Amino acid sequence: MKKTLIFIVLILSSILFSTCFQSCSEKEDGIIGTSWKEKETGFNLVIEFVDKDNAKISSGLLSTKGKYTYNENTQDGTFYNSDKNSPFSIRGNILTFENTKFYKE
């Protein structure tokens, strides 16, 4: 009985350790796949980073796609679309784009 209990504790401990190790060692992909929503203007704008080159800015049924560049070290980037190029920056959970703050969802 005592050996069985020790064996069960060892198995559960190893499962717990491997789960923690795996989740702690996963590397984030930077901003890829993240969404940012503004809450101040009432336009309900959302910025989504689709992949390493493409982003989408949307408001309800309207959306604009464009390219972007981003430097993870400086946390600054630029959106490129047919109209103009617009710089943005990320500080913590706040993305600032054209003087508007977007919050990470």
N, C-alpha and C positions, 0 to 999 in steps of 0.2 A: 504494500500500500504506500509506504513512504517513498520507495523508488519510483512508483508510478506518478506520484504527486510532483516529485522533483523533475521527472521527465516532462510532464505537462508544463510546468513553470519554465523550463528551458526552451521548449518549443514556442510558447507564447512570447517569451522574452526575445527570441531570435526573430520572430515575425514582427514584433513591435520595433526592434532595432532596424531591421531592413526597410521597413516602411518609412521610418524617420530619416534614415540615411538617404533613401531615394528622393524624398520630397525636399530635403535640405540641399541636395546636390544638383537639382534641376536648375538650369540656367535660363533666365528670362530672354526672350527674343527682342528686347528693347521695346519699341513702340508698335511693332507689327501685331496686328489683331486687336489693338486697343481702340476704344471709343471714348470720345470726350464731348461733353454736353455743356452748352452755355445756359445760364438760368437767369440772366439779368435783363436782356433786351426784350424778351417775350416772343422772339422769333423761333425758339426751340431749335437752334442750330446744333448739328452734331457733326463732329469730325471723326472719320474712321480711317485708320491706317490699314489698308487692305493687304498689302504685301510690302516688300522692301522698296518698291518704286512708286506704287500707286496709292492715292488717298481719295476719299470721297467726302464732300461737304454737303449735307442735306438739311432740309427743313420741310418736314411733312412729305408731300409727294414730289417736291422739287429737289434735284440733286445735281451737283457738279463734280465731275471727276477730274483729277489732275495728277501730276507727278510731284514728288517731293524728294528732298535730300535731308538727311539728319545726321548730326554728329553726336554720338553718345557721350563723348568726353565733355564737350561744351554744352550739350543739351540744347543746341540751337539748330534750326533748320529753315528751309525755304519751300513754300508751295509754288509750283509752276502750273499755270493753266493758260488757256488761250488769251485771256484778258491781261493778266499781269503776274508778276512774281511777288510773293508776300512772305516776309520773314515771320517765323514763330519761334517761341522758346518754351521750354518746359522746366518748371521749378517745383519739384515734389509732385503733387497731384493736380497742379494747375498748369494748363497750357495757355499761353497768351498769344493771340493771333489778331492783328489789326486792332489793338487796344481793347479787345474783348477777352474775358477770362472764360476758359472752358475747364470743366472739372471731370476728372477721370471717372468713368462709370465702372 
